[in-house]
């Protein structure tokens, strides 16, 4: 079975629209790819879709919507974490990761820490202090995560083909 699924948290609709605009602007400005802004819980999953859907419904039922304060805007040399919003560890996030590890039977693909990427593949020159300061100013409010999704997304799926396949609302 091909590893083609990821489990993401998505922000509420208005914040998702704002973040999508930022991702699209950065992609256009730097000639990189656009993508759906998300927080990965676990990626590169080879678990059958039906089993994931059943598990995610249970996970969604066990967790309420989350308000996460932004800890920082940061960057790294890692392609998928070149420019991102960083959050402090949140108990619900850790719980969701543990649940997904039980479902998948592996730690492979579990996100190292809670973050939401804003751009992929930027160079150090592109990640300048002015850009980070501008992003910190526009992203000053906590993000509200209100749904968990199964996405067609992995190392085996081109970024342009990533899509949300099933969505499960977290409790209010």
C-alpha positions as CSV (number, residue, x, y, z in Angstrom):
1,X,0.0,0.0,0.0
2,X,1.3,3.4,-0.9
3,X,1.8,5.9,1.9
4,X,-0.5,8.7,0.7
5,X,-2.5,10.0,3.7
6,X,-1.8,12.6,6.3
7,X,-3.8,13.7,9.3
8,X,-4.0,17.4,9.7
9,X,-5.6,20.0,12.0
10,X,-7.2,22.9,10.2
11,X,-8.0,26.3,11.6
12,X,-11.5,27.7,11.6
13,X,-12.7,29.0,8.2
14,X,-11.9,32.8,8.5
15,X,-8.4,32.1,9.8
16,X,-7.8,29.4,7.2
17,X,-8.7,32.0,4.5
18,X,-6.2,34.5,6.1
19,X,-3.5,31.9,6.2
20,X,-4.2,30.7,2.7
21,X,-3.8,34.3,1.5
22,X,-0.4,34.5,3.3
23,X,0.8,31.1,1.9
24,X,-0.3,32.1,-1.6
25,X,1.4,35.6,-1.4
26,X,4.6,34.0,-0.2
27,X,4.5,31.4,-2.9
28,X,4.0,34.0,-5.6
29,X,6.7,36.3,-4.1
30,X,9.3,33.6,-3.8
31,X,8.4,31.3,-6.7
32,X,7.5,28.4,-4.4
33,X,4.4,26.2,-4.2
34,X,1.1,27.0,-2.5
35,X,-0.5,24.5,-0.2
36,X,-3.4,24.2,2.3
37,X,-2.2,25.7,5.6
38,X,-2.4,23.0,8.3
39,X,-0.8,21.4,11.4
40,X,0.3,17.9,10.7
41,X,-0.4,15.3,13.3
42,X,1.0,12.3,11.3
43,X,1.9,12.0,7.7
44,X,2.9,9.4,5.2
45,X,0.3,6.9,6.4
46,X,-0.3,3.6,4.8
47,X,-3.4,2.9,6.9
48,X,-6.6,2.1,4.8
49,X,-8.9,5.1,4.4
50,X,-11.9,3.5,6.1
51,X,-9.8,2.7,9.2
52,X,-8.5,6.3,9.3
53,X,-12.0,7.7,8.9
54,X,-13.3,5.6,11.8
55,X,-10.3,6.5,14.0
56,X,-10.6,10.3,13.2
57,X,-14.3,10.3,14.0
58,X,-13.4,8.9,17.5
59,X,-10.5,11.4,17.9
60,X,-12.8,14.3,16.9
61,X,-15.4,13.2,19.4
62,X,-12.8,13.1,22.2
63,X,-11.4,16.6,21.6
64,X,-12.9,20.1,21.6
65,X,-11.9,23.0,19.4
66,X,-8.6,24.4,20.4
67,X,-7.3,28.0,20.7
68,X,-3.5,28.0,20.4
69,X,-1.5,31.1,21.0
70,X,1.4,31.6,18.5
71,X,4.7,31.1,20.2
72,X,6.8,32.4,17.3
73,X,7.4,32.6,13.6
74,X,10.5,30.6,12.8
75,X,12.3,28.9,10.0
76,X,14.7,26.0,9.4
77,X,16.7,24.3,6.7
78,X,14.1,21.6,6.4
79,X,12.1,22.0,3.2
80,X,8.7,21.6,4.8
81,X,9.6,23.8,7.8
82,X,11.4,26.6,6.0
83,X,9.0,29.3,7.4
84,X,6.4,28.4,9.9
85,X,4.2,29.4,12.9
86,X,5.3,27.6,16.0
87,X,3.1,26.7,18.9
88,X,3.9,25.5,22.4
89,X,3.0,21.8,23.0
90,X,-0.7,21.5,23.7
91,X,-2.2,18.6,25.6
92,X,-4.8,17.9,22.9
93,X,-2.1,17.8,20.3
94,X,-0.1,15.3,22.3
95,X,-3.3,13.2,22.8
96,X,-4.1,13.3,19.1
97,X,-0.5,12.2,18.3
98,X,-0.8,9.3,20.7
99,X,-4.1,8.2,19.3
100,X,-2.7,8.3,15.8
101,X,0.4,6.3,16.8
102,X,-2.0,3.6,18.1
103,X,-4.0,3.6,14.9
104,X,-0.9,3.6,12.6
105,X,1.2,1.3,14.8
106,X,4.2,3.5,14.2
107,X,5.9,6.7,15.1
108,X,7.0,7.3,11.5
109,X,5.5,10.5,10.1
110,X,4.5,11.9,13.5
111,X,5.2,15.6,13.6
112,X,8.1,16.6,15.8
113,X,6.3,19.6,17.3
114,X,3.1,21.6,16.6
115,X,3.7,24.1,13.7
116,X,1.9,25.5,10.7
117,X,4.0,26.1,7.7
118,X,3.7,29.3,5.7
119,X,6.2,28.5,3.0
120,X,8.1,25.6,1.7
121,X,11.7,25.6,0.4
122,X,12.7,29.2,1.2
123,X,16.4,30.1,1.4
124,X,18.0,31.9,4.4
125,X,18.1,35.1,2.3
126,X,14.4,34.9,1.6
127,X,13.6,34.3,5.3
128,X,14.8,37.8,6.4
129,X,14.0,39.5,9.6
130,X,11.7,42.0,7.9
131,X,9.5,39.2,6.6
132,X,9.3,37.5,10.0
133,X,8.5,40.8,11.7
134,X,5.7,41.4,9.2
135,X,4.3,38.0,9.7
136,X,4.4,38.3,13.5
137,X,2.4,41.5,13.2
138,X,-0.3,40.0,11.0
139,X,-0.5,36.8,13.0
140,X,-0.8,38.0,16.5
141,X,-4.1,36.3,17.6
142,X,-4.3,32.7,18.7
143,X,-5.4,30.2,16.0
144,X,-8.5,28.2,16.6
145,X,-8.4,24.7,15.3
146,X,-11.8,23.2,14.9
147,X,-11.4,20.2,12.6
148,X,-9.2,17.3,11.9
149,X,-8.9,15.9,8.3
150,X,-7.6,13.1,6.3
151,X,-5.6,14.6,3.5
152,X,-4.1,13.0,0.4
153,X,-0.6,14.2,1.2
154,X,2.7,12.5,1.5
155,X,6.3,12.3,0.2
156,X,4.7,10.3,-2.6
157,X,2.1,12.9,-3.6
158,X,3.1,16.1,-5.4
159,X,2.2,19.2,-3.3
160,X,0.0,20.5,-6.1
161,X,-2.1,17.3,-5.7
162,X,-2.6,17.6,-2.0
163,X,-6.3,17.7,-0.9
164,X,-8.6,17.2,2.0
165,X,-10.5,14.0,1.6
166,X,-12.6,13.8,4.8
167,X,-13.2,16.3,7.6
168,X,-14.3,15.7,11.2
169,X,-15.4,18.6,13.4
170,X,-13.9,18.8,16.8
171,X,-16.4,19.5,19.7
172,X,-17.2,23.0,20.5
